[in-house]
C-alpha cells in the first residue's frame, strides 16, 4: 500500500502548501439577483468589506503557500477600494489570481487596470443570452452594457497579446433561462471569450429558488437536449464549453470545492471549508434540499486574525477534511481489493462531514 501512503503524504507543518485560497473581499453587490441568498437572508446578512489591515497583516504573509488566490465570495470584488492593491500583493507572492464579477463595473479604466495588474482569471456572470431574460434574473444589470464590457476587455487582451489571461463567461442554468444556453454559446464566441461555463444553482435558500434548478436524479430530457445542442455549437464555433452535470451522483468522494486542498475566508476573517459554509450571516441560513429544510450552520475553523496557518492546520479542519480522506481511502482500498480479487464488492462510502450531507455540491452538480 505504498502508493496509498504516498497519495495522502503531507508536507511538514512549516512547509505545507494548498491549492486554492478563496477570499471574499466584500459581501456587498450592485445587483439584486433573484437567486442570490443575499436578498433572501437580508435581515441576517452581514454587509462589509475585508479590512485592508486584515489582508495585509494576517493573510498576505501566507499567500505564497497557495497556488491560486480567488478574490471573490458573495459580493462584487470591484466594489472593494483596495482590490487592485490586493491583486498586486498576490501576484508579488507568486500566486495566480482571479475573481468573478457581475461585469457592471468592468468599464474601460478598470479593464485596463486589471490587465496591467496581471490578472490570470476573469469570470463574468450572465443569466441569459437576451436582455429580457438576463435582466429579469439579474435585477439591476444592463445586458447591453455588460456585453459591451466583455467585448472591450477581450479586445484589449487581444491587442496586448496577453495569452496568460483566461476570460470566462458563466451562465447560471435555471428553468427560466436554459432554453437560451445554445444562444449563449454563440454569444460567448462572438464576444471573444476563451471559455463558456454553464453552472447550477446549488445553494437554494427558498423553495422558489429550489424549483428553478435543472439538475436532479432524473433531469428533464429537454434540458439534457439543450445542453447537447450547446455542446455541438461550441464544437462548431471552436470555443471551450464546460457544463456542470445535470444528474446527481451519490458516489462523489469530494465535492469540487476540494476542501482538502482549498479554503475559504469571508470578509469577517472566518476560515471555512467553502463559500457555502462561510456565509456572512448572523445565524443559521435557510436551505432546501430535495424538498426538505436543512439549515446551514456556518463552519468556522478559526479567524485569520488569530492565525491563518493555525486554522488550516488545526484540529477543527483536520476533523472536517478527515471525513473526505476516509471516503477516498475506503474507495481506493475497495478498488484495489476488487482489482486483486476480480470481484466487485458493493460497499457504502463513509459519510461526508455533517454540514455537507445536504449540499448539492456533494452530489457532483
C-alpha positions as CSV (number, residue, x, y, z in Angstrom):
1,X,0.0,0.0,0.0
2,X,3.0,2.3,-0.5
3,X,1.2,4.1,-3.3
4,X,-1.7,4.8,-1.0
5,X,0.5,6.3,1.7
6,X,2.2,8.4,-0.9
7,X,-1.2,9.7,-2.1
8,X,-2.0,11.1,1.4
9,X,1.5,12.2,2.3
10,X,1.6,15.7,3.6
11,X,4.3,18.3,3.9
12,X,5.7,19.3,7.2
13,X,3.7,21.9,9.1
14,X,6.3,24.5,8.3
15,X,6.2,24.0,4.5
16,X,2.6,22.7,3.8
17,X,1.0,24.2,0.8
18,X,-2.5,24.3,-0.5
19,X,-4.0,24.7,-4.0
20,X,-6.6,27.5,-3.6
21,X,-7.4,30.3,-1.2
22,X,-10.8,31.8,-2.0
23,X,-11.1,35.2,-0.3
24,X,-14.3,37.2,0.0
25,X,-13.2,40.8,-0.3
26,X,-16.7,42.1,0.1
27,X,-20.2,40.9,0.7
28,X,-21.7,43.9,-1.0
29,X,-23.1,43.8,-4.5
30,X,-24.5,46.1,-7.2
31,X,-27.3,43.7,-8.2
32,X,-30.3,42.1,-6.7
33,X,-30.3,38.7,-8.4
34,X,-33.5,36.6,-7.9
35,X,-31.5,33.6,-6.9
36,X,-28.9,35.2,-4.6
37,X,-29.1,34.3,-0.9
38,X,-28.2,37.9,0.0
39,X,-31.7,39.0,-0.8
40,X,-33.4,36.2,1.0
41,X,-31.2,36.4,4.1
42,X,-31.1,40.2,4.1
43,X,-32.0,40.7,7.7
44,X,-29.3,38.3,8.8
45,X,-26.7,39.2,6.1
46,X,-23.6,41.0,7.3
47,X,-22.6,43.5,4.8
48,X,-19.0,44.8,4.7
49,X,-15.5,44.7,3.2
50,X,-12.4,42.8,4.2
51,X,-10.3,45.4,6.0
52,X,-7.0,46.2,4.3
53,X,-5.2,45.7,7.6
54,X,-6.5,42.2,7.9
55,X,-5.5,41.4,4.4
56,X,-2.0,42.9,4.6
57,X,-1.1,41.7,8.1
58,X,-2.9,38.4,8.5
59,X,-3.4,37.0,5.0
60,X,-0.7,38.5,2.7
61,X,2.3,36.9,4.7
62,X,0.9,33.4,3.9
63,X,-0.1,33.9,0.2
64,X,3.0,32.1,-1.0
65,X,1.5,28.8,0.5
66,X,-1.2,28.9,-2.2
67,X,-1.1,28.3,-5.9
68,X,-4.3,30.3,-6.7
69,X,-6.0,33.1,-4.9
70,X,-9.5,33.8,-5.9
71,X,-10.7,37.2,-4.7
72,X,-14.4,36.7,-4.6
73,X,-17.2,35.4,-2.3
74,X,-20.8,36.5,-2.1
75,X,-20.2,40.1,-3.3
76,X,-18.8,42.1,-6.2
77,X,-15.0,42.4,-5.9
78,X,-14.7,45.6,-7.9
79,X,-16.5,47.4,-5.1
80,X,-13.5,46.9,-2.7
81,X,-11.5,50.1,-2.7
82,X,-8.2,48.2,-2.4
83,X,-8.9,45.4,-4.8
84,X,-6.1,46.4,-7.2
85,X,-3.6,46.6,-4.4
86,X,-4.7,43.1,-3.3
87,X,-4.1,41.9,-6.8
88,X,-0.6,43.5,-6.8
89,X,0.4,41.9,-3.5
90,X,-1.0,38.5,-4.5
91,X,0.9,38.5,-7.8
92,X,4.1,39.5,-6.0
93,X,3.7,36.5,-3.7
94,X,3.9,34.2,-6.8
95,X,0.3,33.2,-6.9
96,X,-2.2,33.0,-9.8
97,X,-5.1,35.4,-9.1
98,X,-8.6,35.7,-10.4
99,X,-12.1,36.6,-9.5
100,X,-15.8,36.6,-10.7
101,X,-17.6,39.8,-11.4
102,X,-21.2,40.7,-12.5
103,X,-19.5,43.0,-15.0
104,X,-21.3,46.2,-14.2
105,X,-18.2,47.9,-13.0
106,X,-16.0,46.5,-15.8
107,X,-15.5,49.8,-17.5
108,X,-12.5,50.8,-19.6
109,X,-10.5,52.2,-16.7
110,X,-11.0,49.1,-14.6
111,X,-10.4,46.8,-17.5
112,X,-7.0,48.4,-18.2
113,X,-6.0,48.3,-14.6
114,X,-6.9,44.6,-14.4
115,X,-4.7,43.8,-17.5
116,X,-1.9,45.9,-16.1
117,X,-2.1,44.0,-12.7
118,X,-1.5,40.7,-14.4
119,X,-4.9,39.1,-13.6
120,X,-4.9,35.4,-14.6
121,X,-8.6,34.5,-14.5
122,X,-11.6,36.8,-15.0
123,X,-15.0,35.2,-14.8
124,X,-18.0,37.3,-15.9
125,X,-21.6,36.2,-14.9
126,X,-24.6,36.0,-17.2
127,X,-28.0,34.6,-16.6
128,X,-29.3,34.8,-20.2
129,X,-28.4,35.4,-23.8
130,X,-31.0,38.2,-24.3
131,X,-31.7,41.4,-22.4
132,X,-35.1,40.3,-21.3
133,X,-34.0,37.0,-19.7
134,X,-30.8,38.2,-18.2
135,X,-32.2,41.4,-16.7
136,X,-35.2,39.6,-15.2
137,X,-32.9,37.3,-13.3
138,X,-30.0,39.7,-12.5
139,X,-32.1,42.6,-11.4
140,X,-30.2,45.9,-11.8
141,X,-27.9,44.6,-14.6
142,X,-27.8,46.2,-18.1
143,X,-27.3,43.4,-20.6
144,X,-26.2,45.5,-23.5
145,X,-23.7,47.3,-21.3
146,X,-22.4,44.0,-20.0
147,X,-21.9,42.7,-23.5
148,X,-20.0,45.8,-24.4
149,X,-17.8,45.5,-21.3
150,X,-16.9,41.9,-22.1
151,X,-16.2,42.7,-25.7
152,X,-13.9,45.6,-24.7
153,X,-11.8,43.5,-22.3
154,X,-11.4,40.7,-24.8
155,X,-10.4,43.2,-27.4
156,X,-7.9,44.9,-25.1
157,X,-6.5,41.5,-24.2
158,X,-6.0,40.6,-27.8
159,X,-4.4,43.9,-28.6
160,X,-1.9,43.4,-25.8
161,X,-1.3,39.7,-26.8
162,X,-2.0,38.6,-23.1
163,X,-2.1,34.9,-23.5
164,X,-2.0,34.2,-19.8
165,X,-5.4,35.8,-19.0
166,X,-8.3,33.5,-19.1
167,X,-11.6,35.3,-19.8
168,X,-14.6,33.0,-18.9
169,X,-18.2,33.9,-19.3
170,X,-20.5,32.0,-16.9
171,X,-24.1,31.1,-17.4
172,X,-26.2,30.0,-14.4
173,X,-28.6,27.3,-15.6
174,X,-32.2,27.7,-14.4
175,X,-35.5,26.6,-15.7
176,X,-36.2,30.2,-16.6
177,X,-33.2,30.5,-18.9
178,X,-31.8,27.2,-20.0
179,X,-33.5,27.5,-23.4
180,X,-31.0,30.2,-24.1
181,X,-27.9,28.1,-23.4
182,X,-27.1,27.3,-27.1
183,X,-27.5,31.0,-27.9
184,X,-25.3,31.9,-25.0
185,X,-22.5,29.8,-26.5
186,X,-22.8,31.7,-29.8
187,X,-22.7,35.0,-27.8
188,X,-19.6,33.8,-25.9
189,X,-17.8,33.0,-29.1
190,X,-18.8,36.3,-30.7
191,X,-17.5,38.2,-27.6
192,X,-14.1,36.6,-27.9
193,X,-14.3,34.8,-24.6
194,X,-11.8,32.0,-24.0
195,X,-14.3,29.7,-22.4
196,X,-18.0,29.4,-21.5
197,X,-19.1,27.7,-18.3
198,X,-22.7,26.6,-17.5
199,X,-23.2,26.2,-13.8
200,X,-26.0,25.1,-11.5
201,X,-27.8,26.9,-8.7
202,X,-26.7,24.7,-5.9
203,X,-27.5,26.8,-2.8
204,X,-31.2,27.0,-2.6
205,X,-32.4,29.0,0.4
206,X,-36.1,29.0,-0.6
207,X,-38.5,26.7,-2.3
208,X,-38.9,29.1,-5.1
209,X,-35.2,29.1,-5.9
210,X,-35.1,25.3,-5.4
211,X,-37.9,25.0,-8.0
212,X,-35.6,26.7,-10.6
213,X,-32.9,24.1,-10.5
214,X,-32.5,22.0,-13.7
215,X,-30.5,19.1,-12.1
216,X,-31.7,16.1,-10.1
217,X,-31.6,12.4,-10.0
218,X,-33.6,12.3,-13.3
219,X,-33.2,15.6,-15.1
220,X,-35.7,16.7,-17.7
221,X,-34.7,15.2,-21.1
222,X,-35.5,18.5,-22.8
223,X,-32.9,20.2,-20.6
224,X,-30.3,17.5,-21.5
225,X,-31.1,18.1,-25.2
226,X,-30.5,21.8,-24.8
227,X,-27.1,21.0,-23.2
228,X,-26.3,18.7,-26.1
229,X,-27.2,21.4,-28.6
230,X,-25.0,23.9,-26.7
231,X,-22.1,21.4,-26.8
232,X,-22.5,21.0,-30.6
233,X,-22.5,24.7,-31.0
234,X,-19.3,25.0,-29.0
235,X,-17.6,22.4,-31.2
236,X,-18.7,24.2,-34.3
237,X,-17.5,27.5,-33.1
238,X,-14.3,26.3,-31.6
239,X,-14.9,27.6,-28.1
240,X,-14.4,25.6,-24.9
241,X,-17.6,24.9,-23.1
242,X,-17.8,23.3,-19.6
243,X,-21.2,22.3,-18.4
244,X,-21.8,21.1,-14.9
245,X,-23.7,17.8,-14.7
246,X,-27.4,17.7,-14.6
247,X,-27.6,14.3,-12.9
248,X,-26.8,14.0,-9.2
249,X,-24.2,11.3,-8.3
250,X,-24.3,9.9,-4.7
251,X,-20.8,8.4,-5.1
252,X,-18.8,11.7,-5.3
253,X,-15.7,11.3,-3.0
254,X,-15.2,15.0,-2.5
255,X,-17.1,18.0,-4.0
256,X,-15.3,20.2,-6.5
257,X,-14.7,22.9,-3.8
258,X,-11.9,20.5,-2.7
259,X,-11.9,21.4,1.0
260,X,-8.9,19.0,1.5
261,X,-6.8,21.3,-0.8
262,X,-8.5,24.7,-0.5
263,X,-10.0,27.1,2.0
264,X,-12.5,30.0,2.0
265,X,-12.2,33.1,4.1
266,X,-15.1,35.5,4.3
267,X,-14.8,39.2,4.8
268,X,-15.2,38.7,8.5
269,X,-11.9,36.8,8.5
270,X,-13.6,33.5,9.3
271,X,-11.8,30.5,7.8
272,X,-14.3,28.0,6.3
273,X,-14.3,25.0,4.0
274,X,-16.1,26.7,1.2
275,X,-18.3,29.6,0.2
276,X,-21.5,27.8,1.1
277,X,-20.3,27.1,4.7
278,X,-18.8,30.5,5.1
279,X,-21.9,32.6,4.6
280,X,-21.6,36.1,6.2
281,X,-24.7,35.7,8.3
282,X,-25.6,36.2,12.0
283,X,-27.3,32.9,12.5
284,X,-28.3,29.7,10.6
285,X,-29.2,30.2,7.0
286,X,-32.2,28.5,5.4
287,X,-31.6,25.8,2.8
288,X,-33.9,23.5,0.9
289,X,-32.5,20.1,-0.1
290,X,-34.7,17.6,-2.0
291,X,-37.9,19.4,-0.8
292,X,-36.8,19.3,2.8
293,X,-35.5,22.1,5.1
294,X,-31.9,21.6,6.2
295,X,-30.5,24.9,7.6
296,X,-26.8,25.8,7.0
297,X,-24.7,26.3,10.1
298,X,-21.5,28.3,9.3
299,X,-18.4,26.3,9.8
300,X,-15.5,28.3,11.3
301,X,-12.0,26.8,11.6
302,X,-10.8,30.0,13.2
303,X,-10.2,33.6,12.4
304,X,-7.3,34.8,10.3
305,X,-6.5,37.4,13.0
306,X,-5.6,34.5,15.3
307,X,-3.5,32.8,12.6
308,X,-4.4,31.6,9.1
309,X,-1.9,28.7,9.1
310,X,-3.1,27.7,12.6
311,X,-6.6,27.5,11.4
312,X,-5.5,25.5,8.3
313,X,-3.6,23.0,10.4
314,X,-5.9,23.0,13.4
315,X,-8.0,20.2,14.9
316,X,-11.3,21.5,13.5
317,X,-10.2,21.5,9.9
318,X,-8.4,18.2,10.4
319,X,-11.6,16.6,11.6
320,X,-13.6,18.1,8.8
321,X,-11.4,17.1,5.9
322,X,-10.7,13.7,7.6
323,X,-14.2,12.6,6.5
324,X,-13.2,13.2,2.9
325,X,-9.9,11.5,3.3
326,X,-11.7,8.5,4.8
327,X,-14.0,8.3,1.8
328,X,-11.1,8.4,-0.6
329,X,-9.1,5.8,1.4
330,X,-12.1,3.5,1.5
331,X,-12.9,3.9,-2.2
332,X,-9.3,3.3,-3.3
333,X,-8.9,0.3,-1.0
334,X,-12.1,-1.2,-2.3
335,X,-10.8,-0.6,-5.9
336,X,-7.5,-2.3,-5.1
337,X,-9.3,-5.2,-3.5
338,X,-11.6,-5.5,-6.5
339,X,-8.7,-5.5,-8.9
340,X,-6.8,-8.1,-6.8
341,X,-9.8,-10.5,-6.4
342,X,-11.6,-9.8,-9.7
343,X,-14.9,-9.4,-7.8
344,X,-16.8,-6.2,-7.3
345,X,-18.0,-5.8,-3.7
346,X,-20.8,-3.3,-3.2
347,X,-20.0,-1.1,-0.3
348,X,-21.2,2.0,1.4
349,X,-18.8,5.0,1.5
350,X,-18.1,6.7,4.8
351,X,-20.4,9.7,5.3
352,X,-19.1,13.2,4.3
353,X,-18.9,15.8,7.0
354,X,-22.4,16.6,8.5
355,X,-22.6,20.1,7.1
356,X,-22.1,18.7,3.5
357,X,-24.7,16.0,3.5
358,X,-27.5,18.3,2.4
359,X,-25.4,20.3,0.0
360,X,-25.9,19.7,-3.8
361,X,-22.2,20.2,-4.5
362,X,-21.6,16.9,-2.6
363,X,-23.5,15.2,-5.4
364,X,-21.5,16.3,-8.3
365,X,-23.6,19.1,-9.7
